[in-house]
Each structure stands twice: as structure tokens, then as C-alpha cells.
Amino acid sequence: MNPEWNEKEHAYPVYVDVSMCNAAGALYPAAYQRIAVETIGRHLENMKIDTPRIAEQYGVAWVLLSMSIELMRPLHIQDRLTIRTWHTSCALPTFRREIAFYDAADTLVAVGATFSSLLEVKTHRLCMNRAVLARFDLPGGEELLRAEKRFSEHAAFTEVERRAVRPSWIDGLGHVNNERYGEFVYDALTAEERSRLSALKRLDIWFKTELTEGESFAMERAETGEAVILRGIIQPAGRESFLMKLTF
């Protein structure tokens, strides 16, 4: 990676197509994840620190710990976006990265942040080798929103449904791909909540324990203020797998 490489000079076009939206024209929660993750993946490839490359060189892969996206206005089918992303800060073993979404008029329409770390490919454990981690500690940049790498609110959850992990949900790292979690959340929303997604103001998702083939999990929900919170609980162990908060 070239140390003089300016991340903000690079922009990535994204077209919001019909597969990202429901019948009411609102973006699925997973669509926001897809836009952010795929754009960051393209950016890391340009920086030569993408997962295939670092897996071969160092035996590690990027793993997403959490993501927050705040909307200035709803995104729509046929929106032509331009995305920029840059490293913000590092508190080893966690790396923060910012995402800025611009529309065709170059107006900022959404901002986001991710917290990521490095996963040892062989052991599926977080990499704690500081010599390896330090190689990815880039110059810091501007933060665009308040984001937390851990969910710390208290809420009363009730079970909605139970599901079993399907083979088609498993990605190249051997666990359920992060975009699938947004699909689980969408399926667990009420019809009224799905119809309100065009009024979504913020999406936050936290990942705690990976889901793997053959496991079952319960979807639970809670409501707090203007937000609905949904989480997946691995069965029968009772461990929390992920949690998403949708704020309207």
C-alpha cells in the first residue's frame, strides 16, 4: 500500500436497483449493508489490503463488528450515488472507517461508520498479533457521526420466530454472510414497520457471535422510543449472535 495514497480522492458509483427495494420502493436493511460493504471492499482492493490479498499474505480476513448509517433523506430506486470512504481511527484490534453517500447532485444524503477487525482464517478467532494489526493502522480522518462499536441499551425482548441456518447463507469464510442478518431483521418486522422503511432515519447493526451451518436461532424484538430493535439468539445456547436497531 502506498503511504501517500489519499483515500478521499477515490469515489465509487453505486446504482440503487430494484433488487435493493421492497414493493413500496423502500430500501431493505440489507441493501444499506450491501452498498457499504461492497464499496469498502472495492476500496480496500484498490489499497491492496482486501481480504483475498491479506488472507494469502498474513492469514487474516476483515470481519465487520458493527455498522451505523444515518440518513439525511430516503434513498430511492434509480438513485445514482457516489460513495467515499476513509480510515478514521484505530484502537487495536478495532479499526473505524467512515462512509459518505452523495447523490447525483453531489449532495450528502447519508453518512456511515463501520468498526472492523481482523479474523484469523484458520482459527476463526480475532487476530491479536499487534505486529500484523499495526500494518493496517492508517492515518486518521474526519468522523461523520456518533457511532458505538457495542450496543449498551437495556430493552425487554420478546421472541418472534425461530429459524435454521440454510446452506446458501454461508459465505467464503464459512459463516453466515453479514448481509443475511439484515434479511432476517426485515422478515421479523411487522407489515406496518416494513411499510415505514421509507421513513428510516438510522440503522445500526452489531455482530457478536457468528452463525454457522446447522445452527438454529430465535429472532427477538423490542421497542424503545422511535426505534425497533431486533436480535438473533443462538439456540439452545442462548448466545446473542447479532442485533439491529432501526430508528424512524
C-alpha positions as CSV (number, residue, x, y, z in Angstrom):
1,M,0.0,0.0,0.0
2,N,1.3,3.4,-1.0
3,P,1.5,5.6,2.2
4,E,0.8,8.7,0.2
5,W,-2.4,7.2,-1.2
6,N,-5.2,9.7,-0.4
7,E,-8.3,7.7,0.4
8,K,-10.7,10.7,-0.1
9,E,-9.6,11.2,-3.7
10,H,-11.3,7.9,-4.6
11,A,-15.1,7.7,-5.3
12,Y,-17.3,4.7,-6.2
13,P,-20.5,4.9,-8.2
14,V,-23.5,2.9,-6.9
15,Y,-26.8,2.5,-8.7
16,V,-29.8,1.6,-6.5
17,D,-31.6,-1.1,-8.4
18,V,-34.9,-2.8,-7.9
19,S,-33.4,-5.8,-6.1
20,M,-32.5,-3.4,-3.2
21,C,-36.1,-2.3,-2.6
22,N,-39.4,-3.7,-1.4
23,A,-42.7,-3.3,-3.3
24,A,-43.2,0.1,-1.6
25,G,-39.9,1.4,-3.0
26,A,-38.1,1.4,0.4
27,L,-34.6,0.0,0.7
28,Y,-34.2,-3.2,2.6
29,P,-31.9,-3.0,5.7
30,A,-29.7,-5.5,3.9
31,A,-29.4,-3.1,0.9
32,Y,-27.7,-0.5,3.1
33,Q,-25.3,-3.2,4.3
34,R,-24.6,-4.3,0.7
35,I,-23.9,-0.8,-0.5
36,A,-21.5,-0.1,2.3
37,V,-19.7,-3.4,2.4
38,E,-19.3,-3.8,-1.3
39,T,-18.0,-0.2,-1.7
40,I,-15.5,-0.7,1.1
41,G,-14.4,-4.0,-0.4
42,R,-13.7,-2.2,-3.8
43,H,-11.8,0.5,-1.9
44,L,-9.7,-2.0,0.1
45,E,-8.9,-3.8,-3.1
46,N,-7.5,-0.5,-4.6
47,M,-5.5,-0.1,-1.5
48,K,-4.2,-3.7,-1.8
49,I,-5.4,-4.7,1.6
50,D,-8.5,-6.6,0.6
51,T,-9.4,-9.9,2.2
52,P,-8.1,-12.2,-0.5
53,R,-4.8,-10.5,-0.6
54,I,-4.3,-10.3,3.2
55,A,-5.5,-13.8,3.7
56,E,-2.7,-15.0,1.5
57,Q,-0.1,-12.7,3.0
58,Y,-1.0,-12.8,6.7
59,G,-3.6,-15.5,7.1
60,V,-6.3,-12.9,8.2
61,A,-9.5,-11.5,6.8
62,W,-11.5,-8.4,7.5
63,V,-14.5,-9.0,9.8
64,L,-17.3,-6.5,10.4
65,L,-18.0,-5.8,14.1
66,S,-20.7,-3.1,13.7
67,M,-22.1,-0.6,11.2
68,S,-24.1,2.6,11.6
69,I,-25.8,4.6,8.8
70,E,-27.6,7.9,9.3
71,L,-29.9,9.2,6.5
72,M,-30.4,12.8,5.6
73,R,-33.1,11.8,3.2
74,P,-34.5,8.4,2.0
75,L,-32.7,6.6,-0.8
76,H,-34.8,5.5,-3.8
77,I,-34.8,3.1,-6.7
78,Q,-32.7,4.5,-9.5
79,D,-30.7,6.8,-7.2
80,R,-27.2,7.2,-8.6
81,L,-24.9,7.5,-5.7
82,T,-21.2,8.3,-5.2
83,I,-19.6,6.8,-2.2
84,R,-16.3,7.8,-0.5
85,T,-14.7,6.0,2.4
86,W,-11.7,6.5,4.6
87,H,-10.0,5.2,7.7
88,T,-10.9,7.2,10.8
89,S,-9.2,5.8,13.8
90,C,-7.7,2.6,15.4
91,A,-7.9,1.2,18.9
92,L,-6.3,-2.1,18.3
93,P,-7.7,-4.6,17.5
94,T,-10.5,-2.4,16.2
95,F,-10.5,-0.2,13.1
96,R,-13.1,2.5,12.4
97,R,-13.9,3.6,8.9
98,E,-16.2,6.4,7.6
99,I,-18.6,6.3,4.6
100,A,-20.1,9.3,2.8
101,F,-23.0,8.9,0.4
102,Y,-23.6,11.6,-2.2
103,D,-26.4,11.8,-4.8
104,A,-26.2,12.8,-8.5
105,A,-26.2,16.5,-7.5
106,D,-23.2,15.8,-5.2
107,T,-25.4,16.4,-2.1
108,L,-24.5,14.5,1.0
109,V,-27.5,12.2,1.6
110,A,-26.2,9.7,4.2
111,V,-23.2,9.1,6.4
112,G,-22.0,5.9,8.0
113,A,-19.3,4.3,10.1
114,T,-18.0,0.8,10.5
115,F,-16.0,-0.9,13.2
116,S,-13.9,-3.9,11.9
117,S,-11.1,-6.1,13.0
118,L,-9.1,-8.9,11.5
119,L,-10.1,-12.6,11.8
120,E,-7.5,-15.4,11.8
121,V,-8.7,-17.5,8.8
122,K,-7.6,-20.9,10.3
123,T,-9.0,-20.4,13.8
124,H,-11.9,-18.0,13.2
125,R,-10.6,-16.0,16.2
126,L,-9.9,-12.3,16.3
127,C,-6.3,-11.6,15.4
128,M,-4.4,-10.2,18.4
129,N,-1.0,-10.1,16.8
130,R,0.0,-6.5,17.2
131,A,2.7,-6.7,14.6
132,V,0.1,-7.8,12.0
133,L,-2.6,-5.3,13.2
134,A,-0.2,-2.4,13.1
135,R,0.3,-2.9,9.4
136,F,-3.3,-1.7,8.8
137,D,-3.2,1.4,11.2
138,L,-3.6,4.1,8.6
139,P,-3.6,7.9,9.0
140,G,-6.8,9.1,10.9
141,G,-9.6,11.1,9.3
142,E,-12.8,13.0,10.0
143,E,-15.7,11.3,11.8
144,L,-19.1,12.0,10.3
145,L,-21.5,10.7,13.0
146,R,-21.6,9.3,16.5
147,A,-21.3,5.5,16.4
148,E,-20.7,2.9,19.1
149,K,-18.9,-0.4,18.5
150,R,-21.1,-2.1,21.2
151,F,-24.8,-2.0,21.9
152,S,-25.3,-0.8,25.5
153,E,-29.0,-0.1,25.8
154,H,-31.5,-2.0,28.0
155,A,-34.6,-3.3,26.4
156,A,-37.3,-6.0,27.0
157,F,-37.3,-8.5,24.2
158,T,-39.9,-11.0,23.1
159,E,-39.5,-13.9,20.7
160,V,-40.9,-13.5,17.2
161,E,-39.8,-16.7,15.3
162,R,-37.2,-19.4,15.1
163,R,-35.1,-20.2,12.0
164,A,-32.4,-22.7,11.0
165,V,-29.3,-21.6,9.1
166,R,-29.5,-22.6,5.4
167,P,-26.5,-23.8,3.4
168,S,-27.0,-21.0,0.9
169,W,-26.4,-18.4,3.6
170,I,-22.8,-19.5,4.2
171,D,-20.1,-17.3,2.6
172,G,-16.5,-18.0,1.7
173,L,-15.3,-17.6,5.3
174,G,-17.6,-20.4,6.4
175,H,-20.2,-18.4,8.3
176,V,-23.5,-16.6,7.5
177,N,-22.7,-13.6,5.4
178,N,-23.3,-10.3,7.2
179,E,-25.9,-9.1,4.6
180,R,-28.2,-12.0,5.6
181,Y,-28.7,-10.6,9.0
182,G,-30.5,-7.6,7.5
183,E,-32.8,-10.0,5.7
184,F,-33.6,-11.8,9.0
185,V,-34.5,-8.5,10.5
186,Y,-36.7,-7.5,7.6
187,D,-38.6,-10.8,7.8
188,A,-39.2,-10.2,11.6
189,L,-40.7,-6.7,11.2
190,T,-44.4,-6.2,11.2
191,A,-46.2,-5.2,8.0
192,E,-46.6,-1.7,9.3
193,E,-42.9,-1.4,10.1
194,R,-41.9,-2.7,6.7
195,S,-44.2,0.0,5.1
196,R,-42.4,2.7,7.2
197,L,-38.9,1.8,6.0
198,S,-39.0,4.8,3.6
199,A,-39.0,7.0,6.7
200,L,-36.0,5.3,8.2
201,K,-33.6,7.8,9.8
202,R,-30.8,5.5,11.1
203,L,-29.7,1.9,11.0
204,D,-27.2,0.3,13.5
205,I,-26.1,-3.3,13.5
206,W,-23.8,-5.1,15.8
207,F,-22.3,-8.6,15.3
208,K,-21.3,-10.7,18.3
209,T,-21.2,-14.4,17.5
210,E,-21.1,-15.9,14.0
211,L,-23.9,-18.2,12.8
212,T,-22.8,-21.4,11.0
213,E,-24.5,-24.1,9.0
214,G,-26.7,-26.4,11.1
215,E,-27.4,-23.9,13.9
216,S,-30.8,-22.6,14.9
217,F,-31.6,-19.1,16.2
218,A,-34.5,-17.2,17.6
219,M,-35.5,-13.7,16.4
220,E,-36.5,-11.4,19.2
221,R,-37.7,-7.8,19.1
222,A,-38.1,-4.8,21.4
223,E,-39.3,-1.3,21.0
224,T,-37.8,1.9,22.5
225,G,-38.9,5.4,21.7
226,E,-38.8,5.8,17.9
227,A,-36.8,2.6,17.3
228,V,-37.4,-1.1,16.9
229,I,-34.6,-3.4,18.0
230,L,-34.2,-7.0,16.7
231,R,-31.7,-9.6,17.6
232,G,-30.8,-13.2,16.9
233,I,-30.2,-15.6,19.7
234,I,-28.4,-18.9,19.0
235,Q,-30.4,-21.9,20.2
236,P,-30.2,-23.7,22.5
237,A,-27.1,-22.0,23.9
238,G,-28.8,-18.6,24.3
239,R,-25.8,-16.6,23.0
240,E,-26.6,-13.4,21.2
241,S,-25.5,-13.5,17.5
242,F,-26.4,-10.1,16.2
243,L,-28.6,-7.0,16.9
244,M,-30.0,-4.4,14.7
245,K,-31.6,-1.1,15.7
246,L,-33.9,0.7,13.2
247,T,-34.7,4.3,14.1
248,F,-37.6,6.1,12.5
